[in-house]
Amino acid sequence: MNGLKAGLAELEALIAAPVLGGCNLLVCPPATLAAAFAARAAGTHVQVGGQDCHWQPSGAHTGDIAAEMFADLGASHIIVGHSERRTDHGETDAIVKAKAEAVARAGLTPILCIGETLAEREAGEALVLIERQLAGSVPEGLAALVIAYEPVWAIGTGLTPTVAQVAEVHAAIRAVVGPGVKILYGGSVKPSNAAELLAVPHVDGALVGGASLKAADFLGIAAGAA
């Protein structure tokens, strides 16, 4: 829930920056900015997505946004199951699965988030929780899918898992989803640690939170992937 119209200047900076070899840039602004961002980014190397959607294509759901609406404005991806949606809005694995199916129905790619809390990590239940979320949230036979591992305890806290911890979880995810699915890491990713995190096996990119609000920081992270 960050960003006003002035944020278009940050998008302009991303568009003006040279394309980093092999690196795909996707920005998921608030719904209020999605149409303006998509219109400006059309035909450039920057893609635009949504932060959440409803699982129905239309209907009496005041305040909600359908995946088809994001498709209509030119989006390519939609985030589903972010830890803040799961925590703040009580979204279950079943709801996340329904939303991922809705994104696919609209012809877009879901970025499906999973991750453990600090209590679950300290109890040694991280991998069990991750596998349970994958089993409950990922639709069967979904061709286009991105998984984002975001340890809840590392989001906005400045805490970052060790390389070994990230490697362990991403290897476990890969064992479940197979070779064709991209797996992103998210949680206190910044320019200073991006290269190290993105070098971990089975880390195919980053889901960036606060550091994406400034184009310079976002591009600094992207440089770690190039």
N, C-alpha and C positions, 0 to 999 in steps of 0.2 A: 504494500500500500504506500508506494513512493512514486513521485513523479507528477509534474504538471506540464503544461504546454511548452514551457521553457526547456524541458528535457529533449525536445526535438534537436536542439543544438548538439547534444551528446550523440544522437543518432547521425547527424550530419558529419561529426568527427569520425565516427566509425566508417561511414560510407567513403569519406575522403581518404582514409588510410589505405595504404597499399595492401593488396591481398596477400596474406601470409601463406606460404606454401603448404598445401594440404590441410589447412585449418578452415573449418566452417564456422561462421558466426551467426548466432541466432539470438534475437532479443525478444523477451516476453514482457511487454509493458503492461501497466494497468489497462483494464478494458476501456477506460475513457480515452486512452491514447492509441489503442490498437489500430483503428482505421487510419488515423493520420500517419502512424509509423509504417503501416503496410503500403499505403499509397506512395510515401516517399522512398521506401526501400525497394519498390518494385523494379526489377531489372538490374539490381545491384548485387553485390556479393553478400549482402546482409539479409537474412531471413527474419520473419516476424512470427511470433506465436502468441498463444493465450496462456494465462496463469491458471485457469480452471474452467470447467464447463459443467452444464447439467447433462444428465444421461438421456433426457428426452429431446427429440428434435424440435419440438415446439409445444405450446400449451399454456395453461394457466399457472405459471411459475414466476410470479412477479419478482423482479430483481435478478433472476438467473439468466444465463446466456447459453445458448445451444452451440454445440460444436459446428453445426451447419452455419451459424451466424459468423463464426470465425473464418470458416472456409469462404464464405461469401465476400468477406473483406480482404481476402488474399493471404491469410495465415497459412503456415505449413505444419506447425506443431501445436500441441496443447499440453501443458503440465497437468498431471493428475496425481492425487495422493500425496501431495507435499505434506511434510510433517505438521506444518501449521494448519492445514486443512483437517488433518486427522485429529489434531489436538484441539484446536479452537472450535471446530464444527462437528466433532464426533464422527468423522467419516470412517467407516469400516472398510475392511478389505473388499467386501461385496459391493459397496458403493464405488470404490475405486475401480474395481473390475468393470462395473457397468459404465463408468465414465470412459475408461479406456476403449471399451467396445463402441461407445458413441463417437469417440474421436476417429476411430477406424471407419465407422459407418459414414462419416462426413468426408472421408478421403484424406484425412490428415494423419500425422504420426503422433502417438501419445508418448510423452516423456513420463514414465511411471516411477514415482519416488518410493523408496523403502529406506528403513533405517531404525536403529535402536536408540533407546534412551540411555542415560548414564547409569541408571539403576540396573537396567538389563545388561549393559556392558559389564558392570562390576560383579554381577551375579553369574557371569560366564554364560549368559543366554543369548549373546549377540547372534551367533550363527543360526541357532534354533529359531529365533525371531525372524531373521532375514528369510530363511527357507519357508517359514509359515506365511509371511507376507507375499512371497513370490507365488506360493501355491494358491493363496486366496485372492490375489489381485490381478494376476496376469491371465488374460483370456487365452484359451487354447487356440492354436493355429493362427495366431496373429502374425502376419508377415512383416509388417513395418512396426517396429517397436524400439524404444530407447529406455533403458533402465538407469535410474539415477540413485546411487547409494549416498545417502546423506545421514551420517551419524547425528542424531538429534542434539546430542550434547556438544557438538562442535559448531552448531549454527549460530552465528552472531556472538559467540562467547570468546573467540580468540583462541580456543583450544583446538588443536589439530591432532588427529590420530597419528601414530607412528607409521612410517612406511610399511613396516611389517604388518600392522593391523589393517591398513588399507589393502595390502596385497592378499591377506588372508580372506577378507570378505569378498573382494572382487573375484578371487579364484573360486570361491563357493558359489557366487552368482553365476559365473561362467559355466560351472559344472551343471547348473540347472537350466539355463536359457540357451546354451549352445553357442557356436561360433558366429552366427549371423547377426547377433544383437549387440548394438553399441552399449557400453556401460560407462556412465559418467560418474565422477566423484564430486560431491558437493559438501561443503562444510568448512568455512573460514579459508577458502581459497583466495590467495592474493598474489600479486606479482612476485613477491619474495619467496614463495614456496611452490609456485605453480610448476616450474620445471621438474622439481623433485617428485611431486605427486603425479604428474602426467607421464613420468618415466616408469611408473610402477606397472608391472604386467597386468593386462586386462583393464587398464584405465584408458578409455578411448577419448576422454574429454572431461570437461568440468561443467558442473551446474553452479553458476556463480550468483551469489546473493548481493550483499552490500557493495562489494567491489565492482559490480557491474553498473553502478549508478554514475560513475565517471568514465568516460571513454578512454582516458589515458590508462586507468587501472585495468579496465577490461582488455585493452590491447596489450598491456604488459603481461597479463595472464595468457592471452592467445599466443604471444611470442614464445612462451614456454612450451607450447605444443608444436610450434613450427619446426 
